[in-house]
Amino acid sequence: MINTRVDLRKLVITCLVPVTTLLIHNIVYLAGTRICDLTGSQTDSVGSITSCISYILCICIFGYLYLRYEKTIFGQFQSDIMQNRDLSDHPKTKHAGKQNPFLRAFVIFILLLILGISLQLLTTCILRLIDTYRPELLTSYHERVQRSFSIDNGIVRICTVTLLAPIAEEFAFRGVALKLSASAFHTKHAALWAILFTAFCFGCYHGNVVQFCYSVPAGIILGCLAIWSGSLIPGMILHMILNASSYVIGSIAISTSMLWGFVGITCILTAICMTAIYNVYK
């Protein structure tokens, strides 16, 4: 019998990560609107400014927690991952990585770029499918997209979406939440369960069914990158590519007859990129 034990306390703490993030966003937004009301200022740009401030706060808070407690509550899990890696089975990869670090980084970046564009195309296809079969779900979603992913929202909003949000969310979900939840699962496949659990939390964090449908797969991929690389940087880069490409690829019109073909192609391309990235890191 396999000895399986789950630390529920750590899982509950993991669930507090998206709750805390949303609280920060809401508190900063309410404070910003209150200040505008008291001073009689215009509230047109308050959403962009408060969103920028709240993400900066998230970076500071979760970045501190990630760096401060990485060696304590997260350290055991990371050491277990390192012990399970038999580096002797991959002498060429290890040696090549030491001799050609810039080439290795360049290859990973190109793979992340292709992966990000492929995932954004897949997201666009998912949205088109939802629009075809359940169009009522997109009513509130289109309003949110217009506030966040419109090129007319100004440089502050664009920088927040493409730079600050990926950094903050990676620190929160793949930094604190992933490692904390992984240390909660005392099983042979603790990393897998942690990736799935934090991806689910990441989907719930977005607050609507539509974004949940593509945030969960993205969360799984970002979690795999964090586990394979032992770093948040690849996930941050991929997350930035995803958010930035949404300004261009998200507006591409895909006919209904071609939807399933695009879904198949993007899934295959995603699988190829993930396999290549895995081989580079392993």
N, C-alpha and C positions, 0 to 999 in steps of 0.2 A: 504494500500500500504506500502511495506517495504521501509524504508528510506535507500538508498544505496549511499554511497559516496566513491570515491577513490581519494587519494592524489597522483596525477601523479608525482609531484616533488619527492616524496619519492621513487616511483617506478623507476624513472629515476636514482636516486642515487643508488638504489639497483642494477640496470643494470651495474653501474660503477664498482661494486665489481669484477665480472669476468674480465672486461676490465683492471682494475688496476692490478689484479693478473697476467694476461698475459703480461702486459707491464713490470712488475717487472722481470718476467722470461726472456723476450727478451732483456731487457736492460742489465741485469747481464750477459747473455750469450754473447751478442755483446761486452761488456766491457772485458770479459774474453778472447775471441778470439783476440781482439785488443791487449791486453797486451801480449798474446803469440806471436803475429806477431811482435810486437816491440822488444821483448826480444829474439826472435828466439827459444822459448821453444816449446816442443812437445805439440800438441793439442789433443792427443788421449784421455786424461781424462778430458779435459776442460768441456765437457758436464756434467759429474758427479759432478765436483766441483762447477760449476756455478749453477747447479740445487739445490745442497745442500745450497749454499749461498742464492739463491733467495727464497727458502722456509723458511729459517731462517728469512729473511727480512719480508716475509709475516706474519710469526708468530708474530714478533715484532709489525708490523704496525696494523694488524687486531686484534691482542690480546689487544693492547693498546686501539683501538677504542671500542672494545667490553667492556672492563673493565671501560674505562673512561666515556662512554656515556650510559652505561646500565641503570643508574638511571634516565636519562633524556629522550632521544628520545625513549628508549625501556621500561622505567619503567611503563608507563601507560598500555601498552599491557600486561605486565606480571601481573600487579595488576588485570586487567580484567579477566585473566585466573584464578587467584587464587580466585576471587570472584565467578566465575562460578562453582567452585568445591564445591560440598556439602559434606564436609568431614564427616558430621554426618551420611551419608549413608554408610560409610565404616569404622566403628569403629574398627573392628577386624584388618583390614589391617593397619590402622594407629597405633594401639596399638602394633601390632606385629613388625612393622617397628622400633618402638622405643625400644622395648625390645630385638630384635634380629637384630641389624643393620648389623652384619657380615654375618649372615645367609642370610639375604635379599640381600646383595651385592653379595654373592656367587651364589645365585640362578639367579640373574640378569646376572652375568658373564657367567654362564653355558648356559643360554638362548641366550645370545649374541654370544657365541661361536658356538652353533648349528645354529643360524640364519646366521652368517657370512659364515659358510661352505655351508649351503643350498643356500644362495644367489650366492656364487661363482660357485656352480654347475649349478645354473640357468643361470648365465652368460656364462658358458662354453656351455650350451645347445643353448643359443641364438646365440653364435658365430658359432656353428655347423650348425644351421638353415640358418644363413646368408651365410655360406660357401656352403650350398647345393643349395640355391635358387638364391643368388646374390653374387657369388664368387669374382666378380670384385671389390666389395666394400672392400675386405680384403687386397688388394695389399699394400696400404700405411699403413694399420693398423698393419700388421705383422712386418713391419720395426720399427714402434714405439714401439711395444711390445718387440722386440728384444733389443731395446735400454734401456727400462725401467724394464722389468720383466724377464730378463735372469739372472740365478744364476752366470753366468760368468762375470757379469758387475762390480764386485768388491764390497767390504764392504761399501764404501761410498755411492754408488748408492742404494744398498739394504737398508741401514739405512735410506736414504732419502725417498725411496718409502714406507717403512713399518712404519716409525716413524714420520719424519718431514712433509711429504705430508699430512697425515691424520690430524695432529694437525693444520697445516696451513689452510687447506681447511675447516675444521670444524669451526675454528674461523671466516673465511671469509664468508662462505655460511650459516651455521647454527647459527653462532654468530651474525655477523653484518647484513648480507642480510636478514635472516629470520625474525628477530625481527623488522628490519626497514620496510620490506614489510608488515609485519603483522600490524604495526601501520598505514600503508597507506590504508588498507581496513577497512572501517567503516561499516561492515556488521555483521550479526549474526555469520557467519562462516568465520570470518577473518583469523583464524589460518589455516583452510583448504586451502583457496585461497593463503595464504602466502607460505604454504608448496609446493603447485603445482607450483607457480610462481618461487620460488627459485630452485626447482628441475629442472625446464625447463632451468633456467640460468646455473645450474650446468652441465646439459647435453651439452649446447652450449659451455661452457667453455672448454670442452675436444676437441672441434674443428673438429670432424669427425662424420659421420653418425653412424658408428659401435659403438663407445663408447657412443654416445648419446642414443642408444637403451637400454643400460643397466645402464647408469649413471642416467637417469631420475627415473626409479624405485628405485634405490639405494638412490637417493636424497629424494624421498618421504618417504622412511623408516627412513632415518637419520633425516629428519625433524620431523617426528612423535616422535622419541625418544627424540629430543630436547624439543618439546612441552610437552610431557608427564612427563618427568623428571625435566624440568626446569633447565637442566644442559647440558653442551657440552661433559661431560666425557663419558657417554654411547655411544654417537655417535663416539667419537674419538676411543674408544675401538673397536667398530664394524668396523669402517673404517680401523683400523690397521689389524684386523683379515681378512678383505676382501683382502687388498693388500698383506698381508703375504701369505695367502692361494693361491693366484694366481700363486705363484712360483711352487706350487705342483699340485693343482687341475686343473690349466689352461692347463696342458699338458696331462690330461687324455683323452684317445680316447674313444668316445661314438659312437656306431654304429648308422646308420641312422634309423634303425628299432626301436631302443630304445629311440630315442630323445624325442618324445612326451610323452612317459611314464615317463621319467626323469623330463620333464617340469611339468607334473601334480604332481608328488611326491614332487618336490622342492617347488612348489607353495603352496601345502597343508601344508608342514612342515613350510614354511615361515609364513603362516597364523596362524598356531598353536602357533609358537614362539611369534609373534606379539601380539596375544590375551593374552598369558600368561604374557608378559612384561607389557601390558596395565593394566591387573588386578593387578599386583604387585605394579605399580606406583599409581593406582587410589584407 
